[in-house]
Amino acid sequence: MKRYLGCGFAVLLVLGFGTPASAVDPDADFADGYFKVTCSYSHTAHDDPIVSFGNFGAAHRHDFFGNTSTRADSTLTSLRAADTTCNRTADLSAYWVPALHAPDGTPQIPINAVIYYANGKRSPFAIEPFPAGFKMIAGDAHATAPQSINRVHWQCTPQQSSGQDPAALTCAPGSSLRVGIHFPDCWDGHFDGGDETAHMAYSTHISGVGKVCPTSFSRSVPKISMFVTYRTSGGPGYYLSAGKSTNTGHADFFNAWDDATQLLLIQSCLHTGQQCHGPTP
């Protein structure tokens, strides 16, 4: 099992605080502070420890990243006792998305997931860590039309074009198809059961002020944006396992970060506006 380093000056060096960034990564247009986690593909299962807890095989096919033990009955305790595919080994969180299929039904095994934890253009010092065991979902597994491009979008990488519908994108030879899913960033302070959506909301832009959380969701948490890249150029006929549609993009997050490390990253990157790339995978 991988172990994280204790807090202190050594951690500041390992986490990459103050690492020069010649430009913001092309994966996301973040002008403010963020830290970045790269997690390789771990495994695939018809499980969902948020929506179908304890019910093995009850979910549509999911691709998992980060924690290597994630399954239908995962708990905070089980996740923290396992290993991770993430380059920041203090992140034992579980991340997952519906599987992508080629027109003939062949599953497309993803390369990795790159996850940004960002300011999201909100008041930086108001951003607080995710509590241990926190869960949330972004996107809509039941969508019957393309979702907002600010929440789910597809693109070619190296980026050449982007849009809401992957079937409309055929990436050039040598490029790969990638989906970006953007999580809500405002919390009402409660832990909800079920689908883990009622306790979260998206911040909205107010001219001259920036992004602001709704009154009833007043607590700011890091803005998570998750980018999953596939070994395919995509094209018409590709579909997701959720509803066998291209409209049903979504992602799940089950927090199992080491608490001290997550807090240190938020204070040193999000609160100060640093762009912390961290260790190389």
C-alpha positions as CSV (number, residue, x, y, z in Angstrom):
1,M,0.0,0.0,0.0
2,K,1.3,3.5,-0.8
3,R,1.7,5.9,2.0
4,Y,1.6,9.7,2.0
5,L,4.2,11.9,3.6
6,G,3.6,13.8,6.8
7,C,3.0,17.5,6.8
8,G,5.9,19.9,6.9
9,F,8.4,21.5,4.6
10,A,9.1,18.2,2.8
11,V,5.5,17.9,1.9
12,L,5.5,21.4,0.4
13,L,8.3,20.3,-2.0
14,V,6.7,17.0,-2.9
15,L,3.3,18.5,-3.6
16,G,4.8,20.9,-6.1
17,F,3.9,24.2,-4.4
18,G,5.4,27.1,-6.3
19,T,6.3,24.9,-9.3
20,P,6.6,27.3,-12.2
21,A,3.9,26.9,-14.9
22,S,4.7,28.4,-18.2
23,A,1.0,28.3,-19.2
24,V,-2.2,27.0,-17.8
25,D,-2.7,23.3,-18.9
26,P,-4.7,23.0,-22.1
27,D,-6.9,20.5,-20.3
28,A,-8.8,23.4,-18.7
29,D,-8.9,27.2,-18.9
30,F,-8.2,27.9,-15.2
31,A,-6.8,31.4,-14.6
32,D,-7.0,31.1,-10.8
33,G,-5.4,28.7,-8.3
34,Y,-5.7,25.0,-8.6
35,F,-4.0,21.7,-7.8
36,K,-4.0,18.8,-10.2
37,V,-4.2,15.0,-9.7
38,T,-3.6,12.4,-12.5
39,C,-5.1,9.0,-11.9
40,S,-4.6,6.1,-14.3
41,Y,-7.4,3.7,-15.1
42,S,-7.9,1.2,-12.4
43,H,-10.8,-1.2,-13.2
44,T,-14.3,-1.7,-14.6
45,A,-17.4,-3.0,-12.8
46,H,-21.2,-2.8,-12.9
47,D,-21.0,-1.2,-9.4
48,D,-21.9,2.2,-7.9
49,P,-21.2,2.6,-4.2
50,I,-23.2,5.9,-4.2
51,V,-26.4,5.2,-6.1
52,S,-26.5,1.4,-5.6
53,F,-24.6,0.9,-2.4
54,G,-24.1,-2.8,-1.6
55,N,-25.8,-4.0,-4.7
56,F,-23.1,-5.7,-6.8
57,G,-23.7,-5.7,-10.5
58,A,-26.8,-3.5,-10.2
59,A,-25.3,-0.4,-12.1
60,H,-24.5,0.2,-15.7
61,R,-20.8,-0.4,-16.6
62,H,-18.4,2.1,-14.9
63,D,-14.7,2.8,-15.4
64,F,-12.9,3.5,-12.1
65,F,-9.9,5.7,-11.4
66,G,-7.9,6.4,-8.2
67,N,-8.7,3.9,-5.4
68,T,-8.0,0.4,-6.6
69,S,-10.6,-1.3,-4.3
70,T,-13.7,0.7,-5.3
71,R,-16.8,-1.6,-5.5
72,A,-20.5,-1.6,-4.6
73,D,-19.9,-1.8,-0.8
74,S,-17.0,0.7,-0.5
75,T,-16.8,2.8,2.6
76,L,-14.4,5.5,3.8
77,T,-12.7,2.8,5.9
78,S,-12.2,0.4,3.1
79,L,-11.0,3.1,0.7
80,R,-8.4,4.4,3.2
81,A,-7.1,0.8,3.6
82,A,-6.4,0.4,-0.1
83,D,-4.1,1.7,-2.8
84,T,-4.5,4.4,-5.5
85,T,-3.5,4.9,-9.1
86,C,-3.2,8.6,-8.5
87,N,0.1,10.4,-8.7
88,R,-0.7,12.2,-5.4
89,T,-0.6,9.1,-3.2
90,A,-2.5,11.0,-0.4
91,D,-5.5,10.9,-2.6
92,L,-7.2,7.6,-1.9
93,S,-10.5,8.9,-3.3
94,A,-12.7,7.0,-5.8
95,Y,-13.6,8.5,-9.1
96,W,-15.8,6.9,-11.8
97,V,-17.6,7.5,-15.1
98,P,-19.9,5.5,-17.4
99,A,-18.0,3.4,-19.9
100,L,-17.6,4.6,-23.4
101,H,-18.5,2.1,-26.2
102,A,-17.6,2.0,-29.9
103,P,-20.5,1.5,-32.4
104,D,-20.0,-2.3,-32.4
105,G,-20.3,-2.3,-28.6
106,T,-16.6,-2.7,-27.8
107,P,-15.7,-0.9,-24.5
108,Q,-13.1,1.8,-24.8
109,I,-10.7,1.5,-21.9
110,P,-9.7,5.0,-20.9
111,I,-6.1,6.1,-20.5
112,N,-6.5,8.2,-17.4
113,A,-8.4,10.9,-15.6
114,V,-6.9,14.3,-14.8
115,I,-8.7,16.0,-12.0
116,Y,-8.4,19.7,-11.2
117,Y,-9.4,21.1,-7.8
118,A,-9.8,24.9,-8.5
119,N,-10.9,28.2,-7.1
120,G,-13.6,28.4,-9.7
121,K,-13.2,32.2,-9.6
122,R,-14.8,32.5,-6.2
123,S,-13.6,34.2,-3.0
124,P,-10.5,32.0,-2.4
125,F,-10.3,32.1,1.3
126,A,-13.9,30.9,1.6
127,I,-13.0,27.5,0.0
128,E,-13.0,24.7,2.5
129,P,-11.9,21.0,2.3
130,F,-14.3,18.2,1.4
131,P,-15.1,16.3,4.6
132,A,-14.0,12.7,4.9
133,G,-16.4,10.4,3.2
134,F,-18.0,13.2,1.2
135,K,-19.8,12.1,-2.0
136,M,-21.2,13.9,-5.0
137,I,-22.2,13.4,-8.6
138,A,-21.9,15.7,-11.6
139,G,-23.9,15.4,-14.8
140,D,-27.1,13.5,-15.5
141,A,-27.2,9.7,-16.2
142,H,-30.8,10.1,-17.4
143,A,-30.4,13.0,-19.8
144,T,-32.3,12.7,-23.1
145,A,-30.6,15.8,-24.7
146,P,-27.1,17.3,-24.7
147,Q,-26.3,18.8,-21.3
148,S,-24.9,22.2,-20.7
149,I,-21.4,22.5,-22.1
150,N,-20.4,24.1,-18.8
151,R,-21.1,20.8,-17.1
152,V,-20.3,18.1,-19.6
153,H,-18.4,18.5,-22.8
154,W,-16.3,16.5,-25.3
155,Q,-13.2,17.5,-27.1
156,C,-10.3,16.3,-29.1
157,T,-6.8,16.3,-27.6
158,P,-4.5,17.9,-28.7
159,Q,-7.5,20.2,-28.6
160,Q,-8.9,20.9,-32.1
161,S,-12.6,21.1,-31.5
162,S,-15.1,20.6,-28.7
163,G,-18.9,20.3,-28.3
164,Q,-21.7,18.7,-26.3
165,D,-22.1,15.6,-28.5
166,P,-19.1,13.2,-29.1
167,A,-20.9,11.7,-32.1
168,A,-20.3,15.0,-33.9
169,L,-16.6,14.9,-33.1
170,T,-14.2,12.8,-35.2
171,C,-10.7,13.7,-34.0
172,A,-7.8,13.8,-36.4
173,P,-5.5,10.9,-36.7
174,G,-3.1,10.9,-33.7
175,S,-5.6,12.7,-31.5
176,S,-7.8,11.3,-28.8
177,L,-11.3,11.8,-27.6
178,R,-11.8,13.3,-24.1
179,V,-14.7,14.2,-21.9
180,G,-14.8,16.9,-19.3
181,I,-17.2,16.8,-16.4
182,H,-17.5,19.7,-14.1
183,F,-18.8,19.2,-10.5
184,P,-21.0,21.6,-8.5
185,D,-18.9,23.7,-6.1
186,C,-21.5,24.9,-3.5
187,W,-22.5,22.8,-0.5
188,D,-25.4,23.2,2.0
189,G,-23.5,21.6,4.8
190,H,-25.4,18.3,4.9
191,F,-24.6,14.7,4.0
192,D,-27.4,13.4,1.9
193,G,-28.2,9.8,1.0
194,G,-29.5,8.4,-2.3
195,D,-28.0,10.0,-5.4
196,E,-25.9,12.6,-3.6
197,T,-27.1,15.6,-5.6
198,A,-29.6,17.5,-3.3
199,H,-26.8,18.9,-1.1
200,M,-24.9,20.5,-3.9
201,A,-25.4,23.5,-6.3
202,Y,-23.3,25.3,-8.9
203,S,-22.0,28.8,-8.3
204,T,-23.2,31.6,-10.6
205,H,-21.4,34.6,-12.0
206,I,-22.3,38.1,-10.7
207,S,-20.9,41.0,-12.7
208,G,-18.2,42.8,-10.8
209,V,-18.1,40.2,-8.1
210,G,-17.2,36.9,-9.6
211,K,-18.7,33.4,-8.9
212,V,-21.1,33.3,-5.9
213,C,-22.8,30.4,-4.2
214,P,-26.6,30.4,-3.7
215,T,-27.8,31.5,-0.2
216,S,-29.0,28.0,0.7
217,F,-25.7,26.4,-0.5
218,S,-23.4,29.0,1.1
219,R,-20.3,26.8,1.7
220,S,-17.7,26.8,-1.0
221,V,-15.8,23.6,-1.7
222,P,-13.1,23.1,-4.4
223,K,-14.4,23.2,-8.0
224,I,-13.6,19.7,-9.4
225,S,-13.3,19.3,-13.1
226,M,-12.5,15.8,-14.3
227,F,-11.1,15.0,-17.8
228,V,-11.1,11.4,-19.0
229,T,-9.1,10.6,-22.2
230,Y,-9.7,7.5,-24.4
231,R,-7.6,5.7,-26.9
232,T,-9.9,6.5,-29.8
233,S,-10.6,9.3,-32.2
234,G,-14.3,8.9,-31.7
235,G,-17.0,9.5,-34.3
236,P,-20.7,8.7,-35.0
237,G,-22.1,5.7,-33.2
238,Y,-20.1,5.9,-30.0
239,Y,-22.2,5.8,-26.8
240,L,-22.1,5.7,-23.0
241,S,-23.2,2.7,-20.9
242,A,-25.8,4.9,-19.1
243,G,-28.8,4.7,-21.3
244,K,-26.7,3.8,-24.3
245,S,-26.6,7.5,-25.3
246,T,-24.1,10.2,-25.8
247,N,-26.2,12.6,-23.7
248,T,-25.7,10.8,-20.3
249,G,-22.2,11.9,-19.3
250,H,-21.7,12.1,-15.6
251,A,-19.0,11.4,-12.9
252,D,-18.9,10.4,-9.3
253,F,-16.6,11.4,-6.5
254,F,-16.1,9.6,-3.1
255,N,-13.6,11.6,-1.0
256,A,-10.9,9.6,0.8
257,W,-8.1,12.2,0.8
258,D,-5.8,12.3,3.7
259,D,-7.4,15.3,5.5
260,A,-4.2,17.1,6.4
261,T,-2.8,16.9,2.8
262,Q,-6.1,18.1,1.2
263,L,-6.2,21.1,3.6
264,L,-2.5,21.9,2.9
265,L,-3.1,21.8,-0.9
266,I,-6.2,24.1,-0.6
267,Q,-4.3,26.6,1.6
268,S,-1.2,26.6,-0.5
269,C,-2.8,26.5,-4.0
270,L,-6.4,27.6,-4.0
271,H,-6.2,30.3,-1.3
272,T,-3.1,31.8,-2.8
273,G,-3.8,31.5,-6.5
274,Q,-0.9,29.1,-7.2
275,Q,-1.1,26.6,-10.0
276,C,0.2,23.4,-8.4
277,H,1.0,20.6,-10.9
278,G,2.5,18.3,-8.4
279,P,4.5,15.2,-9.0
280,T,4.8,13.6,-12.5
281,P,2.7,10.4,-12.7
